[in-house]
Amino acid sequence: MDEPFTKLDIHGLTQEEAIRAIDEELDFAGPGTYQIRVIHGYNRGTNLRSMIHSWYRYEPRVKRIVPGENPGITVLVLRELYS
């Protein structure tokens, strides 16, 4: 069964490693997955946050990108919870 909200921690990864990890998570996400919360960190994670916004802005599987509960998290919205 798909998890509706998944978390992916990319702390300490290079941008290339982070892209690979996020792509794998997107590949694994099924029709029941609504969001992927990507934990990149705040202080050193700002480069990863910028990369997520620029790299996945035009990714067809991602409907939109929104800030998480804190500045160290970015949420990739795959499906709207309410239509």
C-alpha positions as CSV (number, residue, x, y, z in Angstrom):
1,M,0.0,0.0,0.0
2,D,1.2,3.5,-0.8
3,E,2.1,5.9,1.9
4,P,0.2,9.1,1.4
5,F,2.9,11.3,2.9
6,T,6.5,10.2,2.7
7,K,9.7,11.7,4.1
8,L,13.1,11.7,2.5
9,D,16.2,12.9,4.4
10,I,18.9,14.3,2.1
11,H,21.1,15.9,4.8
12,G,24.8,15.8,3.8
13,L,24.2,14.6,0.2
14,T,25.8,16.2,-2.8
15,Q,23.3,17.7,-5.3
16,E,23.8,14.8,-7.6
17,E,23.2,12.3,-4.8
18,A,20.1,14.3,-3.7
19,I,18.7,14.3,-7.3
20,R,19.2,10.5,-7.5
21,A,17.5,10.0,-4.1
22,I,14.6,12.2,-5.0
23,D,14.1,10.6,-8.4
24,E,14.1,7.2,-6.8
25,E,11.4,8.4,-4.3
26,L,9.4,9.8,-7.2
27,D,9.7,6.5,-9.1
28,F,8.6,4.5,-6.0
29,A,5.6,6.8,-5.3
30,G,2.4,5.2,-6.3
31,P,-1.1,6.6,-7.0
32,G,-1.8,6.9,-3.2
33,T,1.2,9.1,-2.5
34,Y,0.2,12.8,-2.2
35,Q,3.4,14.4,-0.9
36,I,7.1,13.9,-0.4
37,R,8.6,15.9,2.5
38,V,12.2,16.4,1.6
39,I,14.4,17.2,4.6
40,H,17.5,19.1,3.4
41,G,18.4,21.1,6.5
42,Y,18.5,24.8,7.1
43,N,22.1,26.1,7.4
44,R,23.9,24.1,4.8
45,G,20.7,22.8,3.2
46,T,19.9,26.0,1.4
47,N,21.8,24.9,-1.6
48,L,19.8,21.7,-1.7
49,R,16.6,23.7,-1.3
50,S,17.5,25.9,-4.2
51,M,18.4,22.9,-6.3
52,I,15.0,21.3,-5.5
53,H,13.1,24.4,-6.6
54,S,15.1,24.8,-9.9
55,W,15.4,21.1,-10.8
56,Y,11.9,19.9,-10.0
57,R,9.9,23.0,-11.0
58,Y,9.2,21.5,-14.4
59,E,9.1,17.8,-13.3
60,P,5.8,16.5,-14.6
61,R,5.2,14.2,-11.6
62,V,5.4,17.2,-9.2
63,K,2.3,19.5,-9.2
64,R,3.9,22.1,-7.0
65,I,6.6,22.8,-4.5
66,V,5.8,24.3,-1.2
67,P,7.7,25.2,2.0
68,G,7.5,22.7,4.8
69,E,6.8,23.1,8.5
70,N,10.2,24.7,8.9
71,P,12.9,26.2,6.6
72,G,14.8,22.9,6.5
73,I,11.9,21.1,4.7
74,T,10.5,21.4,1.2
75,V,7.4,19.5,0.2
76,L,6.9,18.1,-3.3
77,V,3.1,17.9,-3.9
78,L,2.4,15.0,-6.3
79,R,-1.4,15.0,-5.9
80,E,-3.9,17.4,-4.3
81,L,-5.4,16.0,-1.2
82,Y,-8.8,17.6,-2.0
83,S,-9.9,18.2,-5.6
